[in-house]
């Protein structure tokens, strides 16, 4: 990583009943909110392994919501996402970063606690030569997206008219990027942790000292 590169982690407030709802059950709403924060802890750790201090957390919510994250992560820059839907929020994040003079920016979600650091490195290296890079998710979306400043604002078209929260997100994004003449790079595929079936993959891949592993052990003890 260089000083003109940045990794942004997108997340939202850990409000019971509003996060990880497809994991209720097996978790209670309060446990799902706690799990959401554990996943975020692990994704931030991965981002820091790749980018060092060149990491920011962008929160979907108000400045009041962001304050709780600043308390949790006192050394981490925390900003608020802007926009009603994901495409608008991604567009705003890239525009803000390129206006600050950054050369390459990667945005990653907080649902990928076992994401290997080389996947993020692949994306950042890829956009040194391409306009935009995607990290494909097994559910048809993408876990991360990277853009270089030279390709902006042309690349913003890749975030428009996308059927967000469907299994056609990546396919549609690639189609739009191709029609716009954007050169696309792809990192290796990974998975989100959204549904009960994903927990088996998670248990297989987790490091024992990760925040998600600690949470799962604690939850298992509660059930015993």
C-alpha atoms as a printed R data frame, in Angstrom:
    type eleno elety resid chain resno       x       y       z
1   ATOM     1    CA   UNK     A     1   0.000   0.000   0.000
2   ATOM     2    CA   UNK     A     2   1.050   3.578  -0.672
3   ATOM     3    CA   UNK     A     3  -0.149   6.798   0.953
4   ATOM     4    CA   UNK     A     4  -2.436   7.537  -1.984
5   ATOM     5    CA   UNK     A     5  -4.372   4.272  -1.618
6   ATOM     6    CA   UNK     A     6  -7.222   3.665   0.814
7   ATOM     7    CA   UNK     A     7  -9.473   0.848   1.997
8   ATOM     8    CA   UNK     A     8 -12.951   1.844   3.163
9   ATOM     9    CA   UNK     A     9 -15.063  -0.577   5.200
10  ATOM    10    CA   UNK     A    10 -18.812  -0.011   4.795
11  ATOM    11    CA   UNK     A    11 -20.983  -0.920   7.770
12  ATOM    12    CA   UNK     A    12 -24.123   0.118   9.633
13  ATOM    13    CA   UNK     A    13 -25.290   0.603  13.193
14  ATOM    14    CA   UNK     A    14 -25.540  -2.619  15.207
15  ATOM    15    CA   UNK     A    15 -29.193  -2.158  16.164
16  ATOM    16    CA   UNK     A    16 -30.962  -5.344  17.369
17  ATOM    17    CA   UNK     A    17 -33.567  -6.415  14.836
18  ATOM    18    CA   UNK     A    18 -32.010  -4.343  12.037
19  ATOM    19    CA   UNK     A    19 -28.793  -6.227  11.279
20  ATOM    20    CA   UNK     A    20 -28.183  -9.873  10.386
21  ATOM    21    CA   UNK     A    21 -31.941 -10.444  10.351
22  ATOM    22    CA   UNK     A    22 -31.610 -13.614   8.248
23  ATOM    23    CA   UNK     A    23 -29.692 -15.110  11.188
24  ATOM    24    CA   UNK     A    24 -32.638 -14.596  13.565
25  ATOM    25    CA   UNK     A    25 -32.892 -17.478  14.416
26  ATOM    26    CA   UNK     A    26 -30.506 -19.139  15.238
27  ATOM    27    CA   UNK     A    27 -29.458 -15.921  17.004
28  ATOM    28    CA   UNK     A    28 -31.620 -13.587  19.008
29  ATOM    29    CA   UNK     A    29 -31.849  -9.981  17.713
30  ATOM    30    CA   UNK     A    30 -29.355  -8.920  20.384
31  ATOM    31    CA   UNK     A    31 -26.947 -11.717  19.483
32  ATOM    32    CA   UNK     A    32 -27.257 -10.873  15.788
33  ATOM    33    CA   UNK     A    33 -26.257  -7.272  16.561
34  ATOM    34    CA   UNK     A    34 -23.294  -8.510  18.611
35  ATOM    35    CA   UNK     A    35 -22.345 -10.853  15.756
36  ATOM    36    CA   UNK     A    36 -22.488  -7.957  13.293
37  ATOM    37    CA   UNK     A    37 -19.897  -6.088  15.368
38  ATOM    38    CA   UNK     A    38 -17.693  -9.184  15.604
39  ATOM    39    CA   UNK     A    39 -17.699  -9.522  11.823
40  ATOM    40    CA   UNK     A    40 -16.859  -5.847  11.498
41  ATOM    41    CA   UNK     A    41 -13.936  -6.239  13.917
42  ATOM    42    CA   UNK     A    42 -12.527  -9.047  11.793
43  ATOM    43    CA   UNK     A    43 -12.958  -7.227   8.473
44  ATOM    44    CA   UNK     A    44 -11.242  -4.154   9.903
45  ATOM    45    CA   UNK     A    45  -8.366  -6.353  11.072
46  ATOM    46    CA   UNK     A    46  -8.011  -7.763   7.554
47  ATOM    47    CA   UNK     A    47  -8.125  -4.287   6.015
48  ATOM    48    CA   UNK     A    48  -5.392  -3.095   8.386
49  ATOM    49    CA   UNK     A    49  -3.213  -6.073   7.504
50  ATOM    50    CA   UNK     A    50  -3.367  -4.950   3.885
51  ATOM    51    CA   UNK     A    51  -3.440  -1.168   4.271
52  ATOM    52    CA   UNK     A    52  -2.014  -0.303   7.688
53  ATOM    53    CA   UNK     A    53  -3.283   3.120   8.703
54  ATOM    54    CA   UNK     A    54  -4.858   3.705   5.286
55  ATOM    55    CA   UNK     A    55  -8.256   2.397   6.437
56  ATOM    56    CA   UNK     A    56 -11.507   4.244   7.124
57  ATOM    57    CA   UNK     A    57 -14.888   3.086   8.430
58  ATOM    58    CA   UNK     A    58 -17.945   4.554   6.701
59  ATOM    59    CA   UNK     A    59 -21.223   4.122   8.567
60  ATOM    60    CA   UNK     A    60 -24.763   4.104   7.148
61  ATOM    61    CA   UNK     A    61 -26.479   6.504   9.533
62  ATOM    62    CA   UNK     A    62 -26.189   9.866  11.207
63  ATOM    63    CA   UNK     A    63 -23.323  11.562  13.022
64  ATOM    64    CA   UNK     A    64 -24.939  10.332  16.242
65  ATOM    65    CA   UNK     A    65 -24.640   6.757  14.951
66  ATOM    66    CA   UNK     A    66 -21.051   7.363  13.874
67  ATOM    67    CA   UNK     A    67 -20.186   8.555  17.383
68  ATOM    68    CA   UNK     A    68 -20.656   5.068  18.838
69  ATOM    69    CA   UNK     A    69 -18.188   3.669  16.291
70  ATOM    70    CA   UNK     A    70 -15.675   6.410  17.069
71  ATOM    71    CA   UNK     A    71 -15.879   5.339  20.700
72  ATOM    72    CA   UNK     A    72 -15.380   1.676  19.724
73  ATOM    73    CA   UNK     A    73 -12.511   2.435  17.298
74  ATOM    74    CA   UNK     A    74 -10.820   5.563  18.707
75  ATOM    75    CA   UNK     A    75  -7.843   5.468  16.322
76  ATOM    76    CA   UNK     A    76  -9.908   4.883  13.177
77  ATOM    77    CA   UNK     A    77 -11.358   7.640  10.943
78  ATOM    78    CA   UNK     A    78 -15.151   7.175  10.915
79  ATOM    79    CA   UNK     A    79 -17.309   8.906   8.297
80  ATOM    80    CA   UNK     A    80 -20.994   8.820   7.383
81  ATOM    81    CA   UNK     A    81 -22.230   7.297   4.148
82  ATOM    82    CA   UNK     A    82 -24.391   9.578   2.008
83  ATOM    83    CA   UNK     A    83 -27.269   8.458  -0.212
84  ATOM    84    CA   UNK     A    84 -30.497   6.480  -0.069
85  ATOM    85    CA   UNK     A    85 -29.272   3.319  -1.798
86  ATOM    86    CA   UNK     A    86 -25.954   1.528  -2.098
87  ATOM    87    CA   UNK     A    87 -25.067   2.870  -5.534
88  ATOM    88    CA   UNK     A    88 -25.395   6.452  -4.316
89  ATOM    89    CA   UNK     A    89 -23.394   5.708  -1.184
90  ATOM    90    CA   UNK     A    90 -20.571   4.107  -3.173
91  ATOM    91    CA   UNK     A    91 -20.542   7.000  -5.637
92  ATOM    92    CA   UNK     A    92 -20.288   9.536  -2.818
93  ATOM    93    CA   UNK     A    93 -17.452   7.629  -1.136
94  ATOM    94    CA   UNK     A    94 -15.353   7.447  -4.293
95  ATOM    95    CA   UNK     A    95 -16.003  11.095  -5.167
96  ATOM    96    CA   UNK     A    96 -14.972  12.191  -1.670
97  ATOM    97    CA   UNK     A    97 -11.765  10.164  -1.770
98  ATOM    98    CA   UNK     A    98 -10.701  11.235  -5.244
99  ATOM    99    CA   UNK     A    99 -11.360  14.874  -4.299
100 ATOM   100    CA   UNK     A   100  -8.863  14.309  -1.461
101 ATOM   101    CA   UNK     A   101  -6.234  13.243  -4.007
102 ATOM   102    CA   UNK     A   102  -6.265   9.489  -3.434
103 ATOM   103    CA   UNK     A   103  -5.195   7.432  -6.444
104 ATOM   104    CA   UNK     A   104  -6.844   4.072  -5.747
105 ATOM   105    CA   UNK     A   105  -9.747   3.359  -3.404
106 ATOM   106    CA   UNK     A   106 -11.292   0.049  -2.390
107 ATOM   107    CA   UNK     A   107 -14.638  -0.332  -0.599
108 ATOM   108    CA   UNK     A   108 -15.323  -3.617   1.206
109 ATOM   109    CA   UNK     A   109 -18.402  -4.728   3.116
110 ATOM   110    CA   UNK     A   110 -18.449  -5.944   6.706
111 ATOM   111    CA   UNK     A   111 -19.960  -9.405   6.053
112 ATOM   112    CA   UNK     A   112 -16.711 -11.188   5.138
113 ATOM   113    CA   UNK     A   113 -14.771 -11.957   8.352
114 ATOM   114    CA   UNK     A   114 -12.674 -14.726   6.772
115 ATOM   115    CA   UNK     A   115 -11.810 -12.847   3.578
116 ATOM   116    CA   UNK     A   116  -8.146 -13.567   2.780
117 ATOM   117    CA   UNK     A   117  -5.992 -10.399   2.654
118 ATOM   118    CA   UNK     A   118  -4.604 -11.359  -0.804
119 ATOM   119    CA   UNK     A   119  -8.103 -10.903  -2.248
120 ATOM   120    CA   UNK     A   120  -8.006  -7.211  -1.333
121 ATOM   121    CA   UNK     A   121  -4.438  -6.913  -2.561
122 ATOM   122    CA   UNK     A   122  -5.547  -8.431  -5.883
123 ATOM   123    CA   UNK     A   123  -8.179  -5.728  -6.290
124 ATOM   124    CA   UNK     A   124  -5.827  -2.848  -5.530
125 ATOM   125    CA   UNK     A   125  -3.183  -4.221  -7.878
126 ATOM   126    CA   UNK     A   126  -5.821  -4.844 -10.532
127 ATOM   127    CA   UNK     A   127  -6.977  -1.236 -10.679
128 ATOM   128    CA   UNK     A   128  -3.450  -0.071 -11.307
129 ATOM   129    CA   UNK     A   129  -4.135  -1.312 -14.864
130 ATOM   130    CA   UNK     A   130  -7.938  -1.460 -15.077
131 ATOM   131    CA   UNK     A   131 -10.703   1.085 -14.465
132 ATOM   132    CA   UNK     A   132 -12.663  -0.858 -11.881
133 ATOM   133    CA   UNK     A   133 -12.241  -4.126  -9.999
134 ATOM   134    CA   UNK     A   134 -14.801  -6.381  -8.348
135 ATOM   135    CA   UNK     A   135 -14.464  -9.117  -5.738
136 ATOM   136    CA   UNK     A   136 -17.200 -11.611  -6.663
137 ATOM   137    CA   UNK     A   137 -19.393 -13.100  -3.924
138 ATOM   138    CA   UNK     A   138 -20.886 -16.562  -4.201
139 ATOM   139    CA   UNK     A   139 -24.389 -15.074  -3.855
140 ATOM   140    CA   UNK     A   140 -24.099 -13.115  -7.108
141 ATOM   141    CA   UNK     A   141 -23.018  -9.812  -5.588
142 ATOM   142    CA   UNK     A   142 -19.564  -8.536  -4.791
143 ATOM   143    CA   UNK     A   143 -17.728  -8.272  -1.485
144 ATOM   144    CA   UNK     A   144 -15.554  -5.341  -2.572
145 ATOM   145    CA   UNK     A   145 -15.061  -2.886  -5.406
146 ATOM   146    CA   UNK     A   146 -12.014  -0.785  -6.291
147 ATOM   147    CA   UNK     A   147 -11.644   2.187  -8.628
148 ATOM   148    CA   UNK     A   148  -8.696   4.339  -9.711
149 ATOM   149    CA   UNK     A   149  -8.874   8.135  -9.879
150 ATOM   150    CA   UNK     A   150  -8.014   8.297 -13.605
151 ATOM   151    CA   UNK     A   151 -11.214   6.378 -14.353
152 ATOM   152    CA   UNK     A   152 -13.507   8.695 -12.397
153 ATOM   153    CA   UNK     A   153 -16.184   9.959 -12.983
154 ATOM   154    CA   UNK     A   154 -16.602   7.651 -15.989
155 ATOM   155    CA   UNK     A   155 -16.633   4.585 -13.721
156 ATOM   156    CA   UNK     A   156 -19.571   5.856 -11.669
157 ATOM   157    CA   UNK     A   157 -21.911   4.325 -14.283
158 ATOM   158    CA   UNK     A   158 -21.117   0.925 -12.739
159 ATOM   159    CA   UNK     A   159 -23.175   1.906  -9.673
160 ATOM   160    CA   UNK     A   160 -26.265   3.063 -11.535
161 ATOM   161    CA   UNK     A   161 -29.381   0.999 -12.358
162 ATOM   162    CA   UNK     A   162 -28.145  -1.997 -10.347
163 ATOM   163    CA   UNK     A   163 -30.680  -4.404  -8.755
164 ATOM   164    CA   UNK     A   164 -29.092  -4.179  -5.314
165 ATOM   165    CA   UNK     A   165 -29.637  -7.042  -2.834
166 ATOM   166    CA   UNK     A   166 -30.287  -9.566  -5.606
167 ATOM   167    CA   UNK     A   167 -28.224 -12.361  -7.153
168 ATOM   168    CA   UNK     A   168 -27.863 -10.295 -10.340
169 ATOM   169    CA   UNK     A   169 -25.740  -7.479  -8.855
170 ATOM   170    CA   UNK     A   170 -22.368  -8.538 -10.258
171 ATOM   171    CA   UNK     A   171 -23.738  -9.704 -13.602
172 ATOM   172    CA   UNK     A   172 -25.515  -6.392 -14.138
173 ATOM   173    CA   UNK     A   173 -22.497  -4.392 -12.951
174 ATOM   174    CA   UNK     A   174 -20.226  -6.178 -15.419
175 ATOM   175    CA   UNK     A   175 -22.733  -5.698 -18.221
176 ATOM   176    CA   UNK     A   176 -22.977  -1.952 -17.585
177 ATOM   177    CA   UNK     A   177 -19.209  -1.586 -17.208
178 ATOM   178    CA   UNK     A   178 -18.663  -3.443 -20.475
179 ATOM   179    CA   UNK     A   179 -21.142  -1.284 -22.371
180 ATOM   180    CA   UNK     A   180 -19.433   1.825 -21.001
181 ATOM   181    CA   UNK     A   181 -16.041   0.624 -22.248
182 ATOM   182    CA   UNK     A   182 -14.585   0.216 -18.767
183 ATOM   183    CA   UNK     A   183 -11.685  -2.184 -18.336
184 ATOM   184    CA   UNK     A   184 -12.631  -4.554 -15.502
185 ATOM   185    CA   UNK     A   185 -10.474  -6.739 -13.265
186 ATOM   186    CA   UNK     A   186 -11.772  -9.485 -10.965
187 ATOM   187    CA   UNK     A   187 -10.346 -10.830  -7.723
188 ATOM   188    CA   UNK     A   188 -10.939 -14.357  -6.461
189 ATOM   189    CA   UNK     A   189 -14.426 -15.277  -5.269
190 ATOM   190    CA   UNK     A   190 -15.425 -15.360  -1.586
191 ATOM   191    CA   UNK     A   191 -18.626 -15.585   0.444
192 ATOM   192    CA   UNK     A   192 -20.834 -13.398   2.626
193 ATOM   193    CA   UNK     A   193 -22.057 -14.495   6.047
194 ATOM   194    CA   UNK     A   194 -25.777 -13.756   5.880
195 ATOM   195    CA   UNK     A   195 -27.694 -17.011   6.326
196 ATOM   196    CA   UNK     A   196 -27.588 -19.956   8.760
197 ATOM   197    CA   UNK     A   197 -25.959 -22.167   6.097
198 ATOM   198    CA   UNK     A   198 -23.069 -19.679   5.886
199 ATOM   199    CA   UNK     A   199 -22.169 -20.350   9.516
200 ATOM   200    CA   UNK     A   200 -20.739 -23.761   8.608
201 ATOM   201    CA   UNK     A   201 -18.355 -22.173   6.113
202 ATOM   202    CA   UNK     A   202 -17.498 -19.570   8.723
203 ATOM   203    CA   UNK     A   203 -16.638 -22.142  11.388
204 ATOM   204    CA   UNK     A   204 -14.435 -23.969   8.887
205 ATOM   205    CA   UNK     A   205 -12.410 -20.883   7.937
206 ATOM   206    CA   UNK     A   206 -12.269 -18.810  11.129
207 ATOM   207    CA   UNK     A   207  -9.061 -18.186  13.019
208 ATOM   208    CA   UNK     A   208  -9.548 -19.298  16.660
209 ATOM   209    CA   UNK     A   209  -8.568 -15.842  17.939
210 ATOM   210    CA   UNK     A   210 -10.901 -13.906  15.613
211 ATOM   211    CA   UNK     A   211 -13.757 -11.833  17.008
212 ATOM   212    CA   UNK     A   212 -16.336 -13.988  15.210
213 ATOM   213    CA   UNK     A   213 -14.831 -17.191  16.652
214 ATOM   214    CA   UNK     A   214 -14.911 -15.715  20.158
215 ATOM   215    CA   UNK     A   215 -18.548 -14.726  19.647
216 ATOM   216    CA   UNK     A   216 -19.547 -18.202  18.419
217 ATOM   217    CA   UNK     A   217 -17.847 -19.907  21.370
218 ATOM   218    CA   UNK     A   218 -19.546 -17.537  23.797
219 ATOM   219    CA   UNK     A   219 -22.937 -18.125  22.163
220 ATOM   220    CA   UNK     A   220 -22.441 -21.879  22.306
221 ATOM   221    CA   UNK     A   221 -21.709 -21.664  26.038
222 ATOM   222    CA   UNK     A   222 -24.937 -19.691  26.525
223 ATOM   223    CA   UNK     A   223 -26.879 -22.489  24.836
224 ATOM   224    CA   UNK     A   224 -25.223 -25.229  26.911
